[in-house]
């Protein structure tokens, strides 16, 4: 049986619904454009391509049904590694973050531009029967699907993991939710700030004597995106070995709780409830920010030898012989008076002067930079953390670049974040081999839309 025949058998109702839309023999046009699983493995990675070595995920196709941050962050990383990412957006508004401004760069929000490079955008109406059928077809020719709908919602549309993995047994279906696919909170919507609160992250974040504070960036979303990216990579490796796909359950609550690390261990093993410490560390002293004459400096003396060096730099040698400060355990017990003494000394010099004094001491120190200072930092520039692209409407844009570098390939020139529906016709024509007549019929039916500027 041809690929098109297998797919038609997998969802015959949808095929019958398209009988008036598609020309005779249309389903025979459907085919797997990607090689079998084993061909996405070592043999293909040994090849090179124009401009450098093959990126790890070249030949892997990702269907991205996610929006906002956790899912798009994960798929952006997959795109950086060479995957073809097809971002599915709803007609009209598209991804929610397109409207999350100011600031806007032209008509695009800076927020959306930050996490959507190296993607193609297609607009599909999932409430339209032809739209859901199109997603089924795309899932049949993709390696990975990432979604962050409320658990069960896509199943109601015939796009759940069971349905799509039946069509494509090799599909890696990654679900990102607030609390997991099952359980008492599964149907609660997932938002970074809520998950940050429920997971305990807010409880331990903020001034020592102040109120709980939301982290300055959506760390729960970002941690979940990193977990999802890693899980997809592991599932691709497993599929290479077994020939089978998988359903991945990735959620904000689990990601953030797992990132509580030693705070969780302190409670689970010692029954010790956590509290807020501001910039300080519960178990190490001195390990925090100090106010200087013109700003702040963070000092992280992680052992007794480093504490002695701090005292030498500060010219407070008497502290090294003080019986209350000879070990870290003693310093933790007597932190209040010690920190008062250190704080008074740090106020006497400017941040730059202190950084010069600490240079070569072996003590980890650093300034608290503004964002402007971050992107002026020589090491940030050296690490290539500013990535420039030419956007079709916003012009020249700059976003934070990939955090990880490989000796085996260079990231090269990224493609800019797409316009809404910029690649709808391209994907239909080249990924699914649709004829122009079928594409025009789909456009006329409003099941899909194409950006007029494309």
Steps between C-alpha positions, in 0.01 A plus 500: 500500500630849419571751778194696397289183517625420850419850617157496343426171676613651829243779484234402244239746626722794426581357158130474419455857620759614247340321207338820379815702560779292354541369148493129429814322605601786728594279795754318285697826498564466874833350580760492771758760406734393775711183495433214739618542855835333460582741219472794738781342702873458468517449125341837423698682769822403325407712198586864452299778347583830339644747751609247764438168667152357522313619807381222736131526411525556125225290342283503812163668455313653795130592498464776758147546635620693804483868577620760753834393657576148629417317175636765260822520704545123467429496126729798443787300649409205276503740205842633603623141483380462142143372528238628257238656728148556363321734739121470486316822589135590514381731221486866592682548829748215480719424801382694807841660546474683169283747695716509814639851485619765507764503384412419141752491217287606211187287536675220691541483876854471629370213718394290200822575315705370794396131478387425146801505269563213257129418458242494222152631578180354361151616597251219549149521643479202735125550534462433128478127406737555212741669740514206739544265205796708387665467842451124479678494166785713629538276806535205261808657340659648815737349754397711799182678608505754785173633646386685812123475484294418807521120547232325295424796275688369196352154556155655454618627162640164394855629554590328826811290547315170454341608173812653347737229621267246342541684170876538551643246747839672483361834616642653817206686651605750771220645714578805714241591763470675832472198729522182293270297276327332797430576865278734701638820345540373143218716365633820656658740250876534520654843559857567605414725794242256640730200465782704654277565800360148536843336459656700784726707274338829609511394864881498490542806277511856630652715776578330828236696690275580204219354297529213250629619163448376148836438329581772248470259208259206458743243636235228545401524133863507389598204720205305359609586147850373575360178647278455193791555262712245688215250510445530125871444436495189722188370325664548159794291620266235637308496174822450308554185706145366509323648198214615723381844604387610846262729686683745726318658796684822589343754736578822683437364850728199464773702330510762774473259792786295357706823481462564874812280535659539846205702632280196442763268644531712814129450567462141382800374697536741791148637534635852457250748355646754259488876532594802292860617516510781245835466320650302788555125528344299778797268546806707399633829644604736348315414180286797396484854362653795683426867440801700386559872471331507158325168449519136604746212495429132555755297697487120514746363752418133474767368738716604794803583286296738287368671814856567611575651159192723527629629833841571346347697212281696740794554735304345785761245606371490857193313375712203392597435862159564649376180670146554370608507134762227459268257320207546268271334753602757760459784253147384419418491872646848556415656166332817632802670659739376230284635219464834675879534509543396136216725384654808665831431328351449153326839525837674507600429138341498153404174330772529233765556769390192690504291181858614440600413857349152472659427161734203528391419856315183404181627664193489272363855472294696250297819464122508484469623143214685342380347173688774314816401684438132426510552124805726532690231688803374304434136593136522390619637166770235471247224566287618207192563711362768269358353181398730217245427228321688223126483568262560206310782678697588815829542317827416671427338837720360774404224743688292760695233313539127574655428839688185394778472240618185324838416354330288233299777332435874498151640557531717190247757383159451665171565326297779661180440696222454243205718416161348581431238233809595303569143391150351468513451124863389509428226754190379316683491170837359600433304819166345404533525120164674462409624154426868445132419451475330839695782668269760350195305611634480856572874500151577372344280767692691773630173639844658450622853439812640341669827597437755227858625520645154434 
